[in-house]
Amino acid sequence: MFNRTLQLKDVYNGVPCDFSYNREFLITTSENKFIADSNFGVMVETTFSSDFTKFMDEIETIKKMIDTIEEGARSITKLMHLNTEVVTEKQRTDISTNMNALINRTNMVCTQCKESTTSLQKFLDKGSSSTENRMRANAYNVAVKHFRNALKRYQTSQIDYKKSITDKSKRQLHLIYPEMDEEELDKLANNPNAQQTVEQIARSNFLGNVSLRDAVSNIQGKYNDILALEQSMEQLKQMMVELAAVVSYQGELIDQIEHNALKAVDYTGRANEQLQKAQDNKKKGSKLLTWFTAIVVLVGLGIMIPILLKIT
């Protein structure tokens, strides 16, 4: 951000000015009074209130929590892939324990992030100027949109994980009930209440086959994972419903801001291209004018020299 007003004053006073634009120019707040750039030493007085820095610090905290939610989604996906490769009961138990701990931690962050965005909303119009209020609103709207998208990705990772362990349970149930069709296996695999049936089978005497006993043990553990995932997804669903009012009201504004920014970049790019073409045409025109002038001079000399020789 350049202070063009001060530059105009310098021009008026005859002071040399540098009007070049550096795209890497970075703005940071300093002592709540000035915006400064460490590379160029430019100090521009602002009208931001003392609460503006606190507000932006809260936005940064929300961004960090969003990063944690994104990392939680990626970690669940990694555990899902590991779960498809386990071969021992201990490995399955370790993955299940890690998954439940991960969901508990990430869900707590989701709740904290929602509470922070909700509490921060009442400070959107508390700035000292309309410019500051717009900056607050823009930063807040972008943070809310990213929070919503992170929740969606986190929820999707849990849905994928549940589908993965359900499919594996169905394959293992098929070992126990080979006569069951796909629909019956699907109902049994997705019904946590069916755990009692599986436990009865585990206590029965006809499961002499080791692979069948392992299958029953795995299925019993997977029911607990499915329950944990369903409870987590229900919490996320409720959280997204509560965010819907904010997002639906502000979503179009956020999209419009991004659309305008992209259009501005596009217009700037085309303007630069046109400027470059104009400069190239100017250079070509200057060259043509130079050649034309030289030809005229040579033709003039060719005409005048014989005349002067005859006169002399």
N, C-alpha and C positions, 0 to 999 in steps of 0.2 A: 504494500500500500504506500503510494507516494503522496506527499503533501504538495499538490500542484498549486495551491493558493500561495504558499511561501515562495514557490518558484516564480510565480507571476510577479510577486513583490520584488524579487531579485532582478527580474527582467526590467521592471519599471525603474529600478534604481541603477540599472546599468551593470549589475553584477553578473559575471559569466555563470551559466547554468548548464548542468548535464541533464538532458531530457531523455537519456537512454533508459530502456526498461529491462530489468533483469528478472527473468521468470523464476529464478531460485530465491527471490527475496522472501524472507521468512519473518513473520510478525510474532512477537512474544510480548507478554505484559511484564512490566518492570515497576515495582513499588506502587502499583495501582494508579500511577499518574501518567506514565508515558508508554508508547509503543516504540520499541527499539529494535534495531537490527545490528547484531554484533559485528558483522563483516564491514558494514559501511558507516556505522556510527550515527545513523539517522535517528533523531529523537523527535517524535511528533506528539504533541499534547493531545490527550483524549478527554472525553467527558464521561467515561465509564464510572459507575458507582463503585464504592468499596466492596459491595456484595457480588460484583460481577465475577471476580476471581474465584470466590467461593462457589458460585454457581457452576463455573466451568470446571472446577475441581471435582464437583459432584458428577458432572458429565463424564469426566475422565475415569472416575471410579466405576460408573455404569459400564463404560467401554471395557474395562478390565474384567468385570463380571460377565459381560457378553463373551469375551474371549475364553473365559473359563467354561461357559456353557458349550461353546463350539468345541473346545477340547474334550469335554465330556461326551459329546456326540461322536467324535472321532475315536475315543477310547472304547465306547460301546461297540462300534463297528469292528475294532481290532479284536475285542473279546469274542465277538460273534464268529469271526474267522478261526480263532483259536479253539472255540468250542466244537467246531466241526472236525477237528483233528485229534481230540482227546481220546486216549485209549484206556486210561485207568480211572478208577473212582476218585482217587485223590486229586488228579488233574481236574476232573469235573467239579469237585467240591471247591477247589481253589478258585476256579473261574467263577463259579456261582457266588462265592464270598466276595470276590473282587467286584463283580458286577453289582451286587446289592450295596456294597459300600460306596461305589462310584455313583450310583443313582441317588443314594441318600445325600451325599455331598453336593452333587450338582443340583438336586431339587432345592436344597437349602439356598444355594446361590440364586436360583431362579426366583425364589420367594423374596430374597433380599433385593434383587434387581427390580422386581415388580413394585415393591414397597418404595424403593428409591425413586423410580420414575413417577409413581403416584404422588409422593410428597413433593417432588420437584415441580410438578405441574402448577402449583399455586404461586410459584415465584416467576412465572413467565412474563408477567406484566409489571414486575417490581423494579424495572430498570429506571435509570435517571433520565432516559430519553427514548424516543421512538426507535432510534437506530439500535440502541442497546437491546430493547425489547425484541426487535426483529432478529438480532443475532442470537439471543436466548432461545427464541422460538425455533429458529432454523437448527441450532445445535440439538435441541431437545427432540425435534421431530425426526431428525436423522437417527438419533440414538434409539428412539422408540421403534422405528422401522427395523433397525438392525437387531434389536431385542426380539421382535416378533419373528424375524427370519431365523434367528438362532434357535428359538423355541421350536419352530417347525422342523428344523434339521435335527434337533435333539429328539423330538417326538418320532420322527421318521426312523431314526437309528434304533429306537426301542421297538417300533413296529416290526422292523426288519429282523431284529434279534428274536422277538417273540415268534415270528414266522419260522425262523431257522430252527429254534428248539422244538416248535410244534411239529414241523416236518420230521425231525429226527425222532420224536416221541412216537409218531405214527408208524415209522418204520420198525421201531422196537415193539410197539403194540402188535404189529402184524406177526411178529415172531410168537407172541403169546396167543393171539387170536387169528390164526391164518384164514379162518372162514369168514372173517368180517370184511364187508365191502368198504370202499373209500369213504362214503358218507358216515358210516358208523365209526370208523377209525377217527375221522375228523371230529365228530362230536365227543368222543372219549378223550382225545388228546387236548381239546380245548375246554374241557369241563373239569375244573379243579376238584369238584365234589366226587369225581370218579376215582380219586386217590384211594378212597376206602375200598373200592373194588379191587384195585391193584394190590393193596395191602393184604386183602383176603387171599388173593392169588399167591402172594409171597409167603403166606403162612401155610398154604396147602402143601400136600405131600407130593403132588404130581410134577412139581418143578424140579426134576432131578438134573436137568440139563444146566450146565454152568452158564452158558450164554443167555439162557432165559432168566436165570436169577440176576445176572448182571443187567439185563434189559429192564427188569422190574425195578431194580435199585436206581437205575438212571432215570426212569420215568418218574419215580417218586420225587427225586431231586428237582426235576424239570417242572413239576407242578408248582413247587415253591417259587421257582424263578418266574413262572408265568403269572402267579399271583402278585409278585413284587412289581413286575412290569405293568400289569393292568392297573394297579393302584397308582403307580407313577404317571401313567398316561392319563388317568382320570384327573389327577392334580394339574397336569399340563393343560388338559382340555378346559378346565375351569379357569385357569390363569389366562388362557387365550381368549376366552369369552369375556373376561373382565377387561382385557386390553382392547377388545373389539371396538368399544365406544371411542377410545382415543384414536385408534388406527383408522377407523372409518371416517372420522371427522378430519383427520390430518393427513391421511394417506394420499389424497389427491393433491394436496398442497406440496407434499414432499416430492411426488412424481413430477409436478409442474416445475418445481425448483430444479430438479435434475434435468428435466427436458430443456428448460431455458438455459441451463449451464452448457449442455451439449450443443444447443443451437448457437450460443455465443462463441464456443470454441470453433464450431463449423464456420460461422460468419467471419471470425478472426482469421482462420486459415485461408478462406477464399479472398479476404481483403489483402492478406499478405501476398497471395498469388497474383492478384491484380496489380498490386504495387510493384512486384518484381517484374511483371510484364511491362508495366509503364516505364520502369527504369531501363529495361532492355530496349524498348522502342525508342526511348530518348537517346540512348547511346547509338542505336542504329541511325536515328535521324541526324545526330551530330556528325557521324561519319559521312553520311550522304551529303550533308551541307558542306563539309570540308572538301570532299571530292568535287562537288559541283562548283564551289568557289575557285578551286585550283584550275578546273577545266576552263572556266570563264576567263580567268587571268591569262592562261596560256593562249586561248583563242584571241584575246585582246592584244597580247603581245605579238602574236602572229600577224595580226592585221596592221598594228601600229609600226612595227619595225620596218617593213618595206616602204611605207609612206614616209617615214623619217629619213630613210636612206635616199629616196628620190629628192626630197627637199634639200638635203645637204649636198 
